[in-house]
Amino acid sequence: MLQVMLKKELPEPSLSALPAGTDLLALARWVLASVLVGTLLVGINHGAALAASDLSAALLWKIALTYGVSFALTGWVSLRKRRAQRVPGPSA
């Protein structure tokens, strides 16, 4: 049994961790949009502290959270848009 398991070929690397229907181009747009939006929000919300070089652990955590939320929201909107384009709406 162990020999059979060891001889079994490993699957090809894939993007199976991504939601179904997500391709690399969509992921690249998703990342680009979240970086742009995250940078804009960091500049608005934390620009004064960054200009004063006041980099505390709390500020770095807030900046990371800003980018994380931006990434999650951009991805959620992207996936909702793709699903809406694929699935026809209810008939009237």
PyRosetta script that sets phi, psi and omega in degrees:
from pyrosetta import init, pose_from_sequence

init()
pose = pose_from_sequence("MLQVMLKKELPEPSLSALPAGTDLLALARWVLASVLVGTLLVGINHGAALAASDLSAALLWKIALTYGVSFALTGWVSLRKRRAQRVPGPSA")
pose.set_psi(1, -45.0)
pose.set_omega(1, -179.9)
pose.set_phi(2, -65.3)
pose.set_psi(2, -37.7)
pose.set_omega(2, 178.8)
pose.set_phi(3, -64.3)
pose.set_psi(3, -38.4)
pose.set_omega(3, 178.2)
pose.set_phi(4, -64.6)
pose.set_psi(4, -40.4)
pose.set_omega(4, 179.9)
pose.set_phi(5, -67.9)
pose.set_psi(5, -36.9)
pose.set_omega(5, -179.3)
pose.set_phi(6, -72.3)
pose.set_psi(6, -31.8)
pose.set_omega(6, -179.9)
pose.set_phi(7, -79.6)
pose.set_psi(7, -15.5)
pose.set_omega(7, -179.3)
pose.set_phi(8, -65.1)
pose.set_psi(8, 132.2)
pose.set_omega(8, -179.0)
pose.set_phi(9, -73.1)
pose.set_psi(9, 146.0)
pose.set_omega(9, 177.6)
pose.set_phi(10, -76.6)
pose.set_psi(10, 144.6)
pose.set_omega(10, 178.4)
pose.set_phi(11, -68.7)
pose.set_psi(11, 154.2)
pose.set_omega(11, 176.6)
pose.set_phi(12, -64.1)
pose.set_psi(12, 144.4)
pose.set_omega(12, 176.0)
pose.set_phi(13, -61.3)
pose.set_psi(13, 138.1)
pose.set_omega(13, -179.6)
pose.set_phi(14, -141.5)
pose.set_psi(14, 175.8)
pose.set_omega(14, 177.9)
pose.set_phi(15, -98.3)
pose.set_psi(15, 38.0)
pose.set_omega(15, -174.9)
pose.set_phi(16, -65.1)
pose.set_psi(16, -17.8)
pose.set_omega(16, 177.7)
pose.set_phi(17, -73.8)
pose.set_psi(17, -18.2)
pose.set_omega(17, 178.4)
pose.set_phi(18, -79.3)
pose.set_psi(18, 153.6)
pose.set_omega(18, 176.5)
pose.set_phi(19, -60.2)
pose.set_psi(19, 150.8)
pose.set_omega(19, -178.9)
pose.set_phi(20, -57.4)
pose.set_psi(20, 139.0)
pose.set_omega(20, 177.8)
pose.set_phi(21, 88.9)
pose.set_psi(21, 1.4)
pose.set_omega(21, 179.9)
pose.set_phi(22, -91.1)
pose.set_psi(22, 125.8)
pose.set_omega(22, 176.9)
pose.set_phi(23, -111.3)
pose.set_psi(23, 174.1)
pose.set_omega(23, -175.2)
pose.set_phi(24, -66.4)
pose.set_psi(24, -35.7)
pose.set_omega(24, 178.8)
pose.set_phi(25, -65.3)
pose.set_psi(25, -42.1)
pose.set_omega(25, 177.4)
pose.set_phi(26, -63.9)
pose.set_psi(26, -40.5)
pose.set_omega(26, 178.6)
pose.set_phi(27, -64.6)
pose.set_psi(27, -39.2)
pose.set_omega(27, 178.5)
pose.set_phi(28, -64.1)
pose.set_psi(28, -42.2)
pose.set_omega(28, 176.8)
pose.set_phi(29, -64.0)
pose.set_psi(29, -39.5)
pose.set_omega(29, 179.8)
pose.set_phi(30, -60.4)
pose.set_psi(30, -47.7)
pose.set_omega(30, -179.6)
pose.set_phi(31, -66.7)
pose.set_psi(31, -44.5)
pose.set_omega(31, -179.6)
pose.set_phi(32, -60.9)
pose.set_psi(32, -46.3)
pose.set_omega(32, 179.6)
pose.set_phi(33, -63.2)
pose.set_psi(33, -40.6)
pose.set_omega(33, -179.0)
pose.set_phi(34, -69.7)
pose.set_psi(34, -33.7)
pose.set_omega(34, 176.8)
pose.set_phi(35, -67.4)
pose.set_psi(35, -43.3)
pose.set_omega(35, 179.2)
pose.set_phi(36, -64.0)
pose.set_psi(36, -47.9)
pose.set_omega(36, -179.7)
pose.set_phi(37, -66.2)
pose.set_psi(37, -42.7)
pose.set_omega(37, 179.4)
pose.set_phi(38, -61.8)
pose.set_psi(38, -41.2)
pose.set_omega(38, 179.0)
pose.set_phi(39, -65.1)
pose.set_psi(39, -41.8)
pose.set_omega(39, 177.6)
pose.set_phi(40, -61.9)
pose.set_psi(40, -45.1)
pose.set_omega(40, 179.9)
pose.set_phi(41, -67.0)
pose.set_psi(41, -37.9)
pose.set_omega(41, 177.2)
pose.set_phi(42, -63.7)
pose.set_psi(42, -41.7)
pose.set_omega(42, 178.1)
pose.set_phi(43, -62.3)
pose.set_psi(43, -41.6)
pose.set_omega(43, -179.5)
pose.set_phi(44, -70.0)
pose.set_psi(44, -48.1)
pose.set_omega(44, -172.1)
pose.set_phi(45, -82.7)
pose.set_psi(45, -30.5)
pose.set_omega(45, -172.4)
pose.set_phi(46, -128.7)
pose.set_psi(46, 13.1)
pose.set_omega(46, -176.6)
pose.set_phi(47, -59.3)
pose.set_psi(47, -41.7)
pose.set_omega(47, -178.6)
pose.set_phi(48, -64.1)
pose.set_psi(48, -42.8)
pose.set_omega(48, -179.8)
pose.set_phi(49, -67.9)
pose.set_psi(49, -37.2)
pose.set_omega(49, 178.2)
pose.set_phi(50, -68.4)
pose.set_psi(50, -38.9)
pose.set_omega(50, 179.0)
pose.set_phi(51, -65.9)
pose.set_psi(51, -31.9)
pose.set_omega(51, 178.8)
pose.set_phi(52, -86.5)
pose.set_psi(52, 3.7)
pose.set_omega(52, -178.6)
pose.set_phi(53, 56.7)
pose.set_psi(53, 36.1)
pose.set_omega(53, 179.0)
pose.set_phi(54, -94.9)
pose.set_psi(54, 77.2)
pose.set_omega(54, -176.8)
pose.set_phi(55, -97.6)
pose.set_psi(55, 89.8)
pose.set_omega(55, 176.1)
pose.set_phi(56, -94.4)
pose.set_psi(56, 167.8)
pose.set_omega(56, 178.4)
pose.set_phi(57, -63.0)
pose.set_psi(57, -36.7)
pose.set_omega(57, 179.3)
pose.set_phi(58, -65.0)
pose.set_psi(58, -40.0)
pose.set_omega(58, 179.3)
pose.set_phi(59, -67.3)
pose.set_psi(59, -42.4)
pose.set_omega(59, 178.8)
pose.set_phi(60, -63.4)
pose.set_psi(60, -37.7)
pose.set_omega(60, 176.3)
pose.set_phi(61, -63.5)
pose.set_psi(61, -42.5)
pose.set_omega(61, 179.3)
pose.set_phi(62, -64.9)
pose.set_psi(62, -38.1)
pose.set_omega(62, 178.7)
pose.set_phi(63, -66.4)
pose.set_psi(63, -44.6)
pose.set_omega(63, 178.0)
pose.set_phi(64, -61.9)
pose.set_psi(64, -40.7)
pose.set_omega(64, 178.4)
pose.set_phi(65, -65.4)
pose.set_psi(65, -38.1)
pose.set_omega(65, 177.4)
pose.set_phi(66, -60.4)
pose.set_psi(66, -45.9)
pose.set_omega(66, 178.3)
pose.set_phi(67, -67.3)
pose.set_psi(67, -38.7)
pose.set_omega(67, 179.8)
pose.set_phi(68, -63.8)
pose.set_psi(68, -44.9)
pose.set_omega(68, 178.4)
pose.set_phi(69, -65.9)
pose.set_psi(69, -40.4)
pose.set_omega(69, 177.8)
pose.set_phi(70, -60.4)
pose.set_psi(70, -43.7)
pose.set_omega(70, 179.1)
pose.set_phi(71, -63.7)
pose.set_psi(71, -45.7)
pose.set_omega(71, -178.5)
pose.set_phi(72, -64.8)
pose.set_psi(72, -44.8)
pose.set_omega(72, -178.3)
pose.set_phi(73, -67.7)
pose.set_psi(73, -42.7)
pose.set_omega(73, 178.0)
pose.set_phi(74, -62.1)
pose.set_psi(74, -42.0)
pose.set_omega(74, 178.1)
pose.set_phi(75, -65.5)
pose.set_psi(75, -42.6)
pose.set_omega(75, 179.6)
pose.set_phi(76, -61.6)
pose.set_psi(76, -45.5)
pose.set_omega(76, 179.2)
pose.set_phi(77, -63.8)
pose.set_psi(77, -41.4)
pose.set_omega(77, 179.9)
pose.set_phi(78, -62.3)
pose.set_psi(78, -46.0)
pose.set_omega(78, -179.7)
pose.set_phi(79, -66.6)
pose.set_psi(79, -39.4)
pose.set_omega(79, 177.7)
pose.set_phi(80, -62.8)
pose.set_psi(80, -40.6)
pose.set_omega(80, 179.3)
pose.set_phi(81, -64.3)
pose.set_psi(81, -44.0)
pose.set_omega(81, 179.8)
pose.set_phi(82, -65.1)
pose.set_psi(82, -39.7)
pose.set_omega(82, 178.6)
pose.set_phi(83, -67.2)
pose.set_psi(83, -37.0)
pose.set_omega(83, 178.4)
pose.set_phi(84, -66.5)
pose.set_psi(84, -32.2)
pose.set_omega(84, 178.9)
pose.set_phi(85, -74.4)
pose.set_psi(85, -29.5)
pose.set_omega(85, -177.5)
pose.set_phi(86, -84.1)
pose.set_psi(86, -38.9)
pose.set_omega(86, -173.1)
pose.set_phi(87, -96.6)
pose.set_psi(87, 121.8)
pose.set_omega(87, 176.6)
pose.set_phi(88, -69.6)
pose.set_psi(88, 147.5)
pose.set_omega(88, -179.0)
pose.set_phi(89, -73.5)
pose.set_psi(89, 170.6)
pose.set_omega(89, 179.3)
pose.set_phi(90, -65.9)
pose.set_psi(90, 146.2)
pose.set_omega(90, 178.6)
pose.set_phi(91, -73.9)
pose.set_psi(91, 146.0)
pose.set_omega(91, -178.4)
pose.set_phi(92, -86.4)
pose.dump_pdb("model.pdb")
